[in-house]
Amino acid sequence: MSSHFYFRRNLLSNTTVRRGKSQGFSSALVLCSLLVFFFGVVLTPSAHSQNTDPIGAASTYSALSSQTNYRATPGVYGSISSVGSDSLANLMALWAEEFQRLYPHVKFQIQATGSATASQALTQGTASIGPMSRALSAVEIDRFIRKHGYPPTALVVALDAISIYVEKNNPLTQLTIDEVDGIFSATRFCGHKAALNDWSQLGVSKFGVTKNIQVFGRNSASGTYDLFKKLALCGGDFLITVNEMPSSSSVVQSIAASIGGIGYAALGHSNRDVRALALSADGKEYVMPNAENIELGKYPFSRYLYIVVNKAPGQDLPLLERTFLRYMLSADGQKVVSDTNYYPVTGRLLQRQLNLISSKGNVK
């Protein structure tokens, strides 16, 4: 799979894409002829189940051959606004671009300002859909219910992983989970006895005896930040020396430009100037973040990617939103997922998402 995770202008002149810059609603707008509204269910896997395919469905693109290719629906037009995950911003832009080829009379606005802003915007009614790189929290669900009288709906639209990256010439190839905790955490709840501040503590002499480890990560508005804190830090606190970046792409770029840098970011944002490290929970078996390991649930930092929407129970979605959702989950829409180094939704997990689009779709 070729890596082309960058923002690009739509081939059609009325589409532009910009990233959000910081934690708040400093909006990164995507004006894109497109449609959509997403409605799904709040699937909240535990730290363990999030590393496993709970449905048992393989996610390789070859499995998509059993899905139906997308067929255009007449009478679709309108616009939709999206506020949420930066990790999903590239996918959103590419889906928008391809969808616009079928429906040129629709518009799409995306603010890639972090997963934390998705639930806020949906609850307040300032966005139609909320891309999220983590599951909704209990607090976010409760806030939405108090406002609308029913829970939000979250659709799983892709599978992803959080990778630990180093600059390509760094000789380090693997870490244990507790070593990751020692590098990034101030509290070290995962069990590492001492902070890992120098490369020599990891057996890396390339940078000299006292070369400090330069650490990069996401900002607190990011779902990647929240999930990494939960899985890699065992819920602990980050070191104040972690350089917080506004996007996964900026994390990867900073590591590539550094001398002795390390950081975490979404797997799909890798480039040729960095390398992902193998990880181990027991110090014996080290697992790389690749398709097979993610699909089989072996890689410890794997996750679902979601689209969250305000869907009233027992009601059909409007044609615009329903049509775009079905495109996203079609073979054509999931091929976009595969082409951008994420992993598609297939099998029974896919069917559950399609069922959620119907009027009877509900969150259990």
Salt bridges, closest charged atoms under 4 A:
ASP86 OD1 - ARG19 NH1 2.15
ASP86 OD2 - ARG218 NH1 3.74
GLU97 OE2 - ARG8 NH2 2.99
GLU97 OE2 - ARG101 NH2 3.46
GLU98 OE1 - ARG101 NE 3.46
GLU140 OE2 - ARG134 NH2 2.78
ASP142 OD2 - ARG146 NE 2.97
ASP160 OD2 - ARG303 NH2 2.81
ASP226 OD2 - ARG134 NE 2.91
ASP237 OD1 - LYS229 NZ 3.86
ASP273 OD1 - LYS168 NZ 3.64
ASP339 OD2 - LYS335 NZ 2.80
